Amino acid sequence: MNIKLISRALGVVLCCEAVGMLPSLGFSLAEQGSDTSAFLASIAITSMAGLALFVIKPRTKQVGYKEGFIVATLAWFILSIFGAIPFYLSGTTPRLVDALFESISGFTTTGATVLVDVESLPQGILFWRSFTNWLGGMGIIVLTLALMPSLNVAGFRMFKAEVPGPTKSKVLPKVAQTARELYKVYLIFTLAQILLLKLAGMPWFDSFIHTFGTVGTGGFSSKNNGIAYYDSLPIELIICFFMILCGINFTIHFSLLRGNLLAFFKDPETKVYLSIIAVVICFITINLVNGLGYGINEAFRRALFHVVSIISSTGYMATDLYQWPDFSQYLLVLLMFIGGSSGSTACGLKVIRMIIIFKSLSNQLARLTHPQAVIPVRLGKTVIQPEVVQTVQNFFILFMMSMGLAIGLLVAMGVDVTTATSVVAASISCLGVATSPEVFINLPAAAKLVLTFCMFIGRLELFTVLVVLNLKSWK
């Protein structure tokens, strides 16, 4: 185990986080906010810790997959701990467990919150809170690899440990190049949405906040009522467009920008992802017209925005979903578990896994009537290797077992079954914005820690975290 190289890599990550706090400090100074001293202290503490780890010189840069998994996991954990410091020192969250909850929720792009009145928060805290969504969206390891090519020896192993989905691939020969190109796409989306929201009438500050929440699919807002505060069709359409884009594998966007105009139409996962959106929008539109008496235009508008918001795991709300018919709510719950595409900023089980699971089930039924037949699982024209199919099946089983265990723990702490099920499902699917802050506030401290762990394993997709928790990995 190359402990010194792991320490150095974590030092780089912390230094990046300290730099990431500077814009928040800038907003605080401009506003002369009460959080200025909190950010000064947070930046000092984070940068000193980062430099202390960075000066450790490893004897060799040779790293294995164990180191990659450990760096990916510990980086997110340490980022969240140091990211909680501004919340705690500013008094935004007086309890440490709430500060940690808010920080992990931001970095994992879950969007669950214990803050009821966000409009009363200083601008520096609001900016930092949403910026954690942006940093966590594409992934802090991907950002580190983009900025620090010197870590390229371990690059692909860390890349594989962090990027969501059953399979990972580089779009360029070097992983540092891959990371930089993916972040270029990410930045293009970010800048484009900021400008479009401003043109649609949203103030500059709110444009930044909601863009970070959209492209990172985290869903943090600067308004208590979220997007419903604006009640603007152009704003909803802009956010909806970028939620769709950010729920698609970013390598597809990279291919599109490189001139491959058919990339969207050739990728099976993207086609299924867009098809699910279209079909569910139709069902919910009809259900809203028949169940609530909406006009067809209003029903379509509400269905479009919320279907995309849920499947992309962003969680922005433009209306009260709890007033919707049961059938529409049921469909949204299904979308919450399905999530977006692999390699996107969205969370959930991922569309590609659902495709593989259903194709595997179909092949199993076929083999019952044709026992001698060899029927591979195909994704388009590509044959999915049996080990990948098995990994996907194991992931699904582990996902459901983790949910069941977490729900059981919350119920044992005195949380009612309905609340426990909803908050665990929202946390492990990284879609906490749709759940009221009051629900999280009233939970016991131990229950919040369980949920932070659910968010953690949900964002890093279970296996990465479990490999690190397995003591044999450290030998």
C-alpha positions in Angstrom: 0.0 0.0 0.0 1.5 3.3 -1.2 0.4 5.4 1.8 2.6 8.4 1.0 1.2 8.7 -2.5 -2.3 8.5 -1.2 -1.5 11.2 1.3 0.0 13.4 -1.4 -3.1 13.0 -3.7 -5.4 13.9 -0.8 -3.3 17.0 -0.2 -3.8 18.1 -3.7 -7.6 17.6 -3.4 -7.7 19.7 -0.2 -5.6 22.5 -1.8 -8.1 22.5 -4.7 -11.0 22.8 -2.1 -9.3 25.7 -0.4 -9.0 27.5 -3.8 -12.7 26.6 -4.4 -13.7 28.5 -1.3 -12.2 31.8 -2.6 -15.2 32.8 -4.7 -17.4 32.4 -1.7 -15.1 34.5 0.4 -15.3 37.1 -2.4 -19.1 37.3 -2.2 -18.9 37.5 1.5 -16.4 40.4 1.4 -18.5 42.2 -1.2 -21.7 41.8 0.9 -19.8 42.5 4.1 -21.5 39.3 5.4 -21.3 37.7 8.8 -19.6 34.7 7.2 -16.3 36.4 6.2 -14.4 35.2 9.2 -15.8 31.7 8.8 -14.4 31.5 5.2 -11.0 33.0 6.2 -10.6 30.4 8.9 -11.9 27.6 6.6 -9.5 28.5 3.8 -6.6 28.7 6.3 -7.4 25.3 7.9 -8.1 23.5 4.6 -5.0 24.9 2.8 -2.7 24.1 5.8 -4.0 20.5 6.0 -3.6 20.2 2.2 -0.1 21.5 2.1 0.9 19.3 5.1 -0.2 16.2 3.1 1.2 17.5 -0.2 4.8 17.9 1.0 4.9 14.1 1.7 7.1 12.7 -1.1 6.3 9.1 -2.1 9.2 6.8 -3.0 7.4 5.6 -6.1 4.4 6.7 -8.2 3.4 3.1 -9.0 -0.1 2.6 -7.8 -2.6 -0.3 -7.9 -6.4 -0.4 -8.0 -6.5 -0.5 -4.2 -4.9 2.9 -4.0 -7.2 4.2 -6.6 -10.3 3.2 -4.7 -8.9 4.5 -1.4 -8.0 7.9 -2.9 -11.4 8.2 -4.5 -13.3 7.3 -1.3 -11.2 9.2 1.2 -11.1 12.3 -1.1 -14.9 12.6 -1.0 -15.0 12.0 2.7 -12.2 14.5 3.6 -13.7 17.1 1.2 -17.0 16.8 3.0 -15.5 17.2 6.4 -13.5 20.3 5.5 -16.4 21.6 3.4 -18.6 21.5 6.5 -16.3 24.0 8.3 -17.9 27.2 6.8 -21.4 26.0 7.7 -20.4 25.4 11.3 -18.2 28.4 11.9 -20.7 30.8 10.3 -23.4 29.5 12.6 -25.5 28.5 9.6 -25.7 25.0 11.1 -24.9 25.2 14.9 -24.7 21.4 15.2 -21.7 19.6 13.7 -23.8 16.7 12.4 -26.0 19.2 10.5 -22.9 20.9 9.0 -21.6 17.5 7.9 -25.0 16.5 6.5 -25.2 19.7 4.5 -21.7 19.4 3.2 -22.0 15.7 2.1 -25.4 16.4 0.6 -23.8 19.1 -1.5 -20.7 17.2 -2.7 -22.7 14.1 -3.4 -25.3 16.2 -5.3 -28.1 14.8 -3.2 -29.5 18.2 -2.4 -31.1 17.2 0.9 -31.0 20.0 3.4 -31.6 20.9 7.0 -31.9 24.6 6.2 -35.5 25.9 6.0 -35.0 29.6 5.3 -32.1 29.7 2.7 -33.1 33.2 1.7 -31.8 34.5 5.0 -28.4 33.0 4.5 -25.3 35.2 3.6 -24.4 35.2 -0.1 -21.0 33.5 0.7 -22.6 30.5 2.3 -25.3 30.3 -0.4 -22.6 30.3 -3.1 -20.4 27.7 -1.3 -23.5 25.5 -0.7 -24.3 25.4 -4.4 -20.7 25.3 -5.5 -20.3 22.0 -3.7 -23.0 20.7 -6.1 -20.9 21.9 -9.1 -17.7 20.4 -7.7 -19.3 17.1 -6.9 -21.2 16.9 -10.2 -18.4 16.0 -12.5 -16.3 14.6 -9.6 -13.5 16.0 -7.6 -11.1 13.3 -8.7 -11.8 14.1 -12.4 -11.1 17.8 -11.6 -7.9 16.9 -9.8 -6.7 14.8 -12.7 -7.5 17.6 -15.1 -5.4 20.1 -13.0 -2.6 17.7 -11.9 -1.3 15.6 -14.8 1.5 14.5 -12.5 -0.9 12.1 -10.9 -1.5 10.4 -14.3 0.2 7.2 -13.2 -2.7 6.5 -10.9 -5.1 8.4 -13.0 -7.2 5.8 -14.7 -7.5 3.7 -11.6 -8.9 6.7 -9.6 -11.0 7.6 -12.6 -12.5 4.2 -12.7 -13.2 4.3 -8.9 -15.1 7.6 -9.1 -16.9 7.8 -12.4 -20.4 6.3 -12.2 -21.6 3.4 -14.3 -20.8 -0.3 -14.8 -18.1 0.3 -17.4 -15.6 3.2 -17.8 -13.5 4.2 -20.7 -11.2 7.0 -21.7 -12.1 9.3 -24.6 -8.4 10.2 -25.1 -5.3 8.1 -24.6 -4.3 9.9 -21.4 -6.7 10.1 -18.5 -5.5 13.7 -17.7 -6.5 14.7 -21.3 -9.8 12.9 -20.8 -10.5 14.7 -17.6 -9.6 18.1 -19.1 -11.9 17.5 -22.1 -14.8 16.4 -20.0 -14.4 19.5 -17.8 -14.3 21.7 -20.9 -17.8 20.3 -21.8 -18.9 20.8 -18.2 -17.7 24.5 -18.3 -19.3 25.1 -21.6 -22.7 23.9 -20.2 -22.1 26.0 -17.1 -21.3 29.3 -18.8 -24.1 28.8 -21.4 -26.7 28.2 -18.7 -25.6 31.2 -16.6 -26.0 33.5 -19.6 -29.3 32.0 -20.7 -30.8 32.3 -17.2 -29.6 35.9 -17.0 -31.2 36.7 -20.4 -34.4 35.0 -19.2 -34.6 37.5 -16.3 -32.9 35.8 -13.4 -30.4 37.9 -11.4 -26.7 37.1 -11.9 -26.2 35.6 -8.5 -29.3 33.4 -8.8 -28.1 32.4 -12.3 -24.9 31.0 -10.8 -26.6 29.3 -8.0 -29.2 27.5 -10.1 -26.7 26.7 -12.8 -24.5 24.9 -10.3 -27.5 23.0 -9.0 -28.5 22.1 -12.6 -25.3 21.0 -14.3 -24.2 19.3 -11.1 -27.7 17.8 -10.8 -27.7 18.7 -7.1 -30.7 21.0 -7.0 -29.6 23.5 -4.4 -31.5 26.8 -4.8 -31.2 30.3 -3.4 -35.0 30.5 -2.9 -37.1 28.7 -0.3 -39.6 27.7 -3.0 -37.0 26.8 -5.5 -37.8 27.3 -9.2 -41.5 27.8 -8.3 -40.4 31.2 -6.9 -39.9 32.6 -10.5 -43.0 31.0 -12.1 -41.3 31.5 -15.5 -41.7 29.2 -18.5 -38.4 30.4 -20.1 -36.5 29.7 -16.9 -38.0 26.3 -16.5 -37.3 25.4 -20.2 -33.7 26.5 -19.9 -33.1 24.5 -16.7 -35.0 21.5 -18.2 -32.8 21.5 -21.3 -29.6 21.4 -19.3 -31.0 18.8 -16.8 -31.6 16.6 -19.9 -28.1 17.2 -21.2 -26.4 16.6 -17.9 -28.2 13.3 -17.5 -26.5 12.0 -20.6 -23.0 10.5 -20.7 -20.5 13.3 -21.0 -18.4 11.3 -23.5 -21.4 11.6 -25.9 -21.3 15.4 -25.6 -17.5 15.2 -26.1 -18.1 13.2 -29.3 -20.7 15.6 -30.5 -18.4 18.6 -30.0 -15.7 16.7 -31.9 -18.1 16.6 -34.9 -19.8 13.2 -34.4 -23.3 14.6 -35.0 -24.8 11.1 -34.8 -23.5 10.3 -31.3 -26.9 10.8 -29.6 -28.6 8.5 -32.1 -26.0 5.7 -32.0 -25.8 5.3 -28.2 -28.3 2.8 -27.0 -28.4 4.1 -23.4 -29.1 7.7 -24.6 -31.9 6.5 -26.8 -33.5 4.6 -23.9 -33.0 7.5 -21.5 -34.7 10.0 -23.9 -37.5 7.4 -24.6 -38.2 6.9 -20.9 -38.5 10.7 -20.5 -40.9 11.0 -23.5 -43.1 8.1 -22.4 -43.4 9.1 -18.8 -44.2 12.7 -19.8 -47.1 11.5 -21.9 -48.5 9.3 -19.0 -48.2 12.1 -16.4 -49.6 14.7 -18.7 -52.7 12.6 -19.3 -53.0 11.8 -15.6 -52.8 15.5 -14.6 -55.4 16.4 -17.1 -57.8 13.7 -16.0 -56.9 13.7 -12.3 -56.5 17.4 -11.5 -58.3 19.1 -14.4 -55.2 20.8 -15.8 -55.3 22.2 -19.3 -53.1 20.2 -21.7 -50.5 22.9 -22.0 -50.2 23.4 -18.2 -50.1 19.6 -17.6 -47.4 19.1 -20.3 -45.3 21.9 -18.8 -45.5 20.5 -15.3 -44.9 16.9 -16.5 -41.9 17.9 -18.6 -40.1 19.8 -15.9 -40.6 17.4 -13.1 -39.9 14.2 -15.1 -36.6 15.6 -16.2 -35.8 16.9 -12.8 -36.4 13.6 -11.1 -34.7 11.3 -13.6 -31.7 13.5 -13.8 -31.6 13.4 -9.9 -31.6 17.2 -9.8 -34.7 17.5 -7.8 -35.8 21.1 -8.6 -39.5 21.6 -7.9 -41.8 24.0 -9.7 -45.0 22.9 -8.0 -46.2 20.8 -5.1 -45.8 17.2 -6.2 -47.6 15.9 -3.1 -50.9 17.2 -4.6 -50.4 15.1 -7.8 -52.4 11.9 -8.4 -50.9 8.7 -6.9 -50.1 7.3 -10.3 -48.0 10.3 -11.3 -46.1 10.2 -8.0 -45.5 6.4 -8.5 -43.9 7.1 -11.9 -41.7 9.8 -10.4 -40.5 7.3 -7.7 -39.6 4.8 -10.4 -37.6 7.6 -12.2 -35.8 8.4 -9.0 -34.4 4.9 -8.8 -33.6 4.6 -12.5 -31.6 7.9 -12.6 -29.6 9.1 -15.6 -27.0 7.7 -17.9 -23.6 6.3 -16.8 -20.9 8.8 -17.1 -23.3 11.7 -16.4 -23.6 13.9 -13.4 -26.9 12.2 -12.5 -27.2 9.5 -9.9 -29.6 6.5 -9.3 -29.1 3.0 -10.6 -28.4 4.3 -14.1 -30.2 3.5 -17.3 -27.6 1.2 -18.7 -27.8 -1.0 -15.6 -31.6 -1.3 -16.0 -31.1 -2.2 -19.7 -28.6 -4.9 -18.8 -30.9 -6.3 -16.0 -33.9 -6.5 -18.3 -32.0 -8.0 -21.2 -30.4 -10.5 -18.8 -33.9 -11.5 -17.5 -35.2 -11.8 -21.0 -32.3 -14.1 -21.9 -32.9 -16.2 -18.8 -36.5 -16.8 -19.9 -35.3 -17.7 -23.4 -32.8 -20.3 -22.0 -35.6 -22.0 -20.0 -37.2 -23.1 -23.3 -33.9 -23.4 -25.2 -31.4 -24.8 -22.6 -28.6 -25.4 -25.1 -28.8 -22.0 -26.7 -26.0 -19.5 -26.1 -27.7 -16.1 -25.9 -25.4 -13.2 -25.0 -26.6 -9.9 -23.6 -26.2 -7.2 -26.2 -26.2 -3.5 -26.0 -26.8 -2.4 -29.6 -24.3 -4.4 -31.6 -21.9 -4.8 -28.6 -21.9 -8.0 -26.6 -21.8 -7.3 -22.9 -19.3 -9.6 -21.1 -20.8 -12.0 -18.6 -18.7 -10.6 -15.8 -20.2 -7.1 -16.4 -23.7 -8.6 -16.4 -22.9 -10.3 -13.1 -21.5 -7.1 -11.6 -24.6 -5.2 -12.6 -26.8 -7.9 -11.0 -24.7 -7.9 -7.8 -24.9 -4.1 -7.7 -28.7 -4.1 -7.9 -28.8 -6.7 -5.1 -26.4 -4.7 -3.0 -28.3 -1.5 -3.6 -31.5 -3.0 -2.3 -29.8 -4.7 0.6 -28.2 -1.4 1.6 -31.6 0.4 1.4 -33.2 -2.3 3.6 -30.4 -2.1 6.2 -30.5 1.7 6.4 -34.3 1.7 6.7 -34.1 -0.9 9.5 -31.5 1.2 11.3 -33.7 4.3 11.2 -36.8 2.4 12.3 -34.8 1.1 15.3 -34.0 4.7 16.2 -37.7 5.5 16.4 -38.3 6.9 12.9 -41.6 5.7 11.4 -41.4 3.3 8.5 -42.9 5.7 5.9 -40.4 8.5 6.8 -37.5 6.1 7.0 -38.2 4.6 3.6 -38.6 8.0 1.9 -35.5 9.6 3.3 -33.3 6.5 2.7 -34.5 6.2 -0.8 -33.9 9.9 -1.4 -30.4 9.7 0.1 -29.1 6.6 -1.6 -30.5 7.7 -4.9 -29.0 11.2 -4.3 -32.3 13.0 -4.8 -32.9 14.7 -1.5 -34.3 18.0 -2.7 -37.8 16.6 -3.2 -38.0 15.9 0.5 -39.0 18.7 2.9 -36.1 20.1 5.1 -38.3 19.7 8.1 -38.2 15.9 7.7 -34.4 15.9 7.9 -34.3 18.5 10.8 -36.4 16.4 13.1 -34.4 13.2 12.6 -32.1 12.0 15.4 -28.4 12.8 15.0 -27.6 9.1 14.5 -30.2 8.9 11.7 -28.6 11.8 10.0 -25.2 10.0 10.1 -26.8 6.9 8.5 -28.2 9.1 5.8 -24.9 10.8 5.1 -23.4 7.4 4.6 -26.3 6.5 2.2 -25.5 9.6 0.2 -21.9 8.7 0.3 -22.3 5.2 -1.1 -25.0 6.3 -3.5 -22.6 8.8 -5.1 -19.6 6.5 -5.2 -21.9 3.6 -6.2 -21.4 1.1 -3.3 -18.5 -1.0 -4.6 -15.9 1.8 -4.4 -16.7 2.4 -0.7 -17.1 -1.2 0.2 -13.7 -2.1 -1.2 -12.2 0.5 1.1 -14.2 -0.7 4.1 -12.9 -4.3 3.4 -9.9 -4.6 5.7 -8.2 -7.0 3.3 -7.9 -4.1 0.8 -5.4 -2.4 3.1 -3.0 -5.3 3.3 
